[in-house]
Amino acid sequence: MALILGMIVLIVNGVANVIAGPLSTVHPIVNPLITNIISAFVSPIYPIAITYLYYAMVARENPTPPSTL
């Protein structure tokens, strides 16, 4: 799972660099600006997924007891 998420982040960052590459001829700051903005939206995916995976594993390990009514 971590490998897949890492690959997704790398692919999105690569696509951002390819898209922003030609824009660096307009102004030198445009390429890093666009890349950083896209990375700011993509980078939180990995910690969120790891946290979700942790809580999913804890829930499987400690199932809730059946209610007795």
C-alpha positions as CSV (number, residue, x, y, z in Angstrom):
1,M,0.0,0.0,0.0
2,A,2.8,2.4,0.9
3,L,4.5,1.6,-2.4
4,I,1.4,2.3,-4.4
5,L,0.8,5.6,-2.6
6,G,4.4,6.6,-3.1
7,M,4.1,5.9,-6.8
8,I,1.0,8.0,-7.1
9,V,2.6,10.9,-5.4
10,L,5.7,10.6,-7.7
11,I,3.5,10.4,-10.8
12,V,1.4,13.4,-9.9
13,N,4.6,15.5,-9.1
14,G,6.1,14.4,-12.4
15,V,3.0,15.4,-14.3
16,A,3.1,18.8,-12.5
17,N,6.7,19.3,-13.6
18,V,5.8,18.4,-17.2
19,I,2.8,20.8,-17.2
20,A,4.7,23.7,-15.5
21,G,7.9,23.2,-17.5
22,P,7.0,25.3,-20.6
23,L,5.6,28.0,-18.3
24,S,9.1,28.7,-16.9
25,T,9.8,30.6,-20.1
26,V,7.1,33.1,-19.1
27,H,8.7,33.7,-15.7
28,P,11.3,31.7,-13.8
29,I,9.1,31.4,-10.6
30,V,6.1,29.9,-12.3
31,N,7.4,26.4,-12.6
32,P,8.3,26.0,-8.8
33,L,5.1,27.8,-7.8
34,I,2.8,25.5,-9.8
35,T,4.7,22.4,-8.7
36,N,4.6,23.4,-5.0
37,I,0.8,24.2,-5.2
38,I,0.1,20.8,-6.7
39,S,2.4,19.0,-4.2
40,A,0.6,20.8,-1.3
41,F,-2.6,19.0,-2.4
42,V,-1.1,15.6,-3.1
43,S,1.4,15.3,-0.2
44,P,-1.2,14.9,2.6
45,I,-2.6,11.8,0.9
46,Y,0.2,9.5,2.2
47,P,-0.2,10.4,6.0
48,I,-4.0,10.3,5.7
49,A,-3.8,6.8,4.1
50,I,-1.3,5.5,6.7
51,T,-3.6,6.8,9.6
52,Y,-6.6,5.2,8.0
53,L,-4.7,1.9,7.6
54,Y,-3.6,2.0,11.3
55,Y,-7.2,2.6,12.6
56,A,-8.5,-0.1,10.3
57,M,-6.0,-2.6,11.7
58,V,-6.8,-1.6,15.3
59,A,-10.5,-2.1,14.6
60,R,-9.9,-5.6,13.2
61,E,-7.8,-6.5,16.2
62,N,-10.3,-5.3,18.8
63,P,-13.8,-6.0,17.5
64,T,-16.7,-4.5,19.4
65,P,-18.4,-7.0,21.7
66,P,-22.0,-7.9,20.8
67,S,-24.6,-6.1,22.7
68,T,-26.8,-8.0,25.1
69,L,-30.4,-6.7,25.4
